């Protein structure tokens, strides 16, 4: 895209997707799966707007006109009650496809249990498994990724590989999931018409003798304390509740700190 054709909304969206991509990759959501979810969301919102205009049932042609999707696809998504549907195997990361094939194919499993496989050689081997389920991705790349994720165990001589008995969800994955939920809640409120966004970012510096973790925890503690006091700001929690507000706060390292 040249500078003459850059659209501010698309530039902002690209920046948002850059931030989301790092989280979605960790959560094993591929661009194909993201597109499936996005189509369902577009049709859902398009249906709401179509109802508003016609005050009746979803008008498939209007939804198609709003979203750019075909009426056939709109009809399918509406009929499924805007469900995003099951994950298409082809929409999964390549390493996940290999694991799925390992567990479901009679060639590479026995009575539903994945076999211990030689890494190279004729079928059944990990090489032939990847050849069948990972497309054009080399088996060594898939092996390294599965090993990094703790999903397989490899013998010391690197001749045999087996599916790990149990994969513990890492703390990082849970944090990515929580961050995505927080971001969804924030954007839902921030993009609502009439939302008041306090555009304030404060950079906080500290002595090098103080650890980053201590600074972050101290600042987060003070911010949390302030948020805890807000419900009592207008007369206490027991009064009749009205004019409810959602207030968000984020404590994060700056890009400069991340680059160091």
Helices and strands as residue ranges (DSSP letters): G 3-5, H 8-26, H 31-54, H 60-67, H 71-79, G 89-91, H 94-104, E 109-110, E 113-114, E 117-118, H 126-133, H 139-148, E 152-154, E 160-163, H 171-190, H 212-230, H 255-259
